[in-house]
Amino acid sequence: MTRRILEKFDRLVGGIEDWALFLSVILALLVALANVALRKLTPVSLYWSDEVVRKAIFFSAFIGCSAAVRRRALIRIDALPQLLPVLKKPLTLLSHLGVLLFAAVIIHLGWKFTLVAFHDPYARTSTLQIREWWFYAVLPTMGVFLAVHTLLVMIEDWFGKRDGADPGPAA
């Protein structure tokens, strides 16, 4: 019962991450292309396009980190486990614990940054004047997603469900 709930939660969060990544990259691409086309073909330029692209890249980097854990695509050094297969499980556990530590730090600091920006009425983006706390809120959100995905991957590793195989697209 609990396993099915966790798997449904994983699929739901994975779908949200996938769509959020897709939409943010498309937004950045379309805004950048529109700005370049307007600048080259007309005397008009979108003064806010650089800010949109920067924020989309920021968003994509952090949400993409969580998606990478879910897909078991996080960068890691795997030469030692290949040379000494007996070290595979302990080093994988150490890697997961490192990701959990990183997630805890991101949740803690991201929450602090979000609160500071939330209480500062002048913390706004330079051109679009969007409240910065919306962007800082990505940090603790990503940290929670990252921790949940890592715990689910650890459970799968512990019970031998996937043994490091790529789960493929969320079904």
C-alpha positions in Angstrom: 0.0 0.0 0.0 2.7 2.5 1.0 4.8 1.5 -2.0 2.0 2.2 -4.4 1.4 5.6 -2.8 5.1 6.5 -3.1 5.2 5.3 -6.7 2.1 7.4 -7.6 3.6 10.4 -5.8 6.9 9.8 -7.7 5.0 9.7 -11.0 3.0 12.9 -10.1 6.1 14.8 -9.1 8.0 13.5 -12.1 5.2 14.6 -14.5 5.2 18.1 -12.9 9.0 18.3 -13.2 9.0 17.1 -16.8 6.4 19.6 -17.9 8.0 22.4 -15.9 11.3 21.7 -17.5 9.8 21.5 -21.0 7.9 24.7 -20.6 10.8 26.7 -19.1 13.2 25.6 -21.9 10.6 26.4 -24.5 9.9 29.8 -23.0 13.6 30.6 -22.9 14.1 29.5 -26.5 11.1 31.4 -27.8 11.9 34.6 -26.0 15.6 34.5 -27.1 14.6 33.7 -30.7 12.0 36.5 -30.7 14.5 39.0 -29.3 17.2 38.1 -31.9 14.7 38.2 -34.8 13.3 41.6 -33.7 16.8 43.0 -33.1 18.0 41.9 -36.6 14.9 42.6 -38.6 13.6 45.8 -36.8 14.9 48.5 -34.6 12.9 47.0 -31.7 14.5 44.9 -28.9 12.8 43.1 -26.0 14.6 44.7 -23.1 13.3 42.0 -20.7 14.3 38.9 -22.7 17.7 38.4 -21.0 16.0 38.4 -17.6 13.5 35.8 -18.7 16.1 33.5 -20.2 18.3 33.8 -17.0 15.4 32.9 -14.8 14.4 30.0 -17.0 17.9 28.6 -16.9 18.0 29.0 -13.1 14.7 27.2 -12.8 15.7 24.4 -15.3 19.0 23.8 -13.5 17.5 23.2 -10.1 14.4 21.3 -11.2 16.6 19.3 -13.6 18.7 18.2 -10.6 15.7 16.5 -9.0 14.7 15.0 -12.3 18.2 13.6 -12.8 18.0 11.8 -9.5 14.6 10.3 -10.4 16.1 9.0 -13.7 19.3 7.9 -12.0 21.3 10.2 -14.3 23.1 12.2 -11.6 26.8 12.6 -12.3 28.9 10.4 -10.2 32.3 8.7 -10.4 31.8 5.0 -11.1 35.4 3.8 -11.9 36.0 2.4 -8.4 32.8 0.2 -8.3 33.8 -1.1 -11.7 37.2 -2.1 -10.5 36.0 -3.4 -7.2 32.3 -4.5 -7.5 32.1 -5.2 -3.8 32.2 -1.4 -3.2 29.2 -0.7 -5.5 26.5 -0.7 -2.8 28.5 1.2 -0.1 29.6 3.8 -2.6 26.0 4.1 -3.9 24.8 4.6 -0.4 27.5 7.2 0.3 26.4 9.0 -2.9 22.7 8.9 -1.8 23.6 10.3 1.6 25.6 13.1 0.0 22.6 14.0 -2.2 20.4 13.9 0.9 22.8 16.2 2.7 22.8 18.6 -0.3 19.0 18.5 -0.3 18.9 19.4 3.4 21.2 22.3 2.9 19.2 23.6 -0.1 15.9 23.3 1.8 17.4 25.1 4.8 19.1 27.9 2.9 16.5 28.2 0.2 13.8 28.6 2.9 15.8 31.4 4.6 16.5 33.2 1.3 12.8 32.9 0.3 11.7 34.4 3.6 14.2 37.3 3.4 13.1 38.1 -0.1 9.4 37.7 0.8 9.7 40.3 3.6 11.7 42.7 1.4 9.3 44.7 -0.7 12.2 46.0 -2.9 13.4 42.5 -3.8 12.2 42.5 -7.4 13.7 41.5 -10.7 15.3 44.5 -12.5 13.2 44.7 -15.6 9.9 42.8 -15.1 9.6 43.8 -11.4 8.5 40.3 -10.3 9.0 39.5 -6.6 12.3 37.6 -6.2 10.9 35.3 -3.5 9.0 33.4 -6.3 12.4 32.4 -7.7 14.0 31.7 -4.4 11.0 29.4 -3.6 12.3 27.1 -6.3 15.3 26.1 -4.0 13.4 24.6 -1.1 10.9 23.0 -3.5 13.7 21.4 -5.4 15.3 20.3 -2.2 12.1 18.5 -1.1 11.7 16.9 -4.5 15.4 15.9 -4.5 15.1 14.3 -1.0 11.9 12.4 -1.9 13.4 11.1 -5.2 16.6 10.1 -3.4 14.8 8.3 -0.7 12.7 6.4 -3.3 15.8 5.5 -5.2 17.4 4.3 -1.9 14.4 2.2 -1.2 14.6 0.7 -4.7 18.3 0.0 -4.2 17.7 -1.5 -0.8 15.0 -3.9 -2.0 16.7 -4.5 -5.4 13.8 -3.3 -7.5 15.8 -1.7 -10.3 19.5 -2.2 -9.5 20.6 1.1 -11.0 18.7 0.6 -14.3 17.2 3.6 -16.0 13.5 3.6 -15.2 12.6 5.2 -18.5 9.8 7.7 -18.9 7.2 8.0 -16.2 4.2 5.9 -17.1 
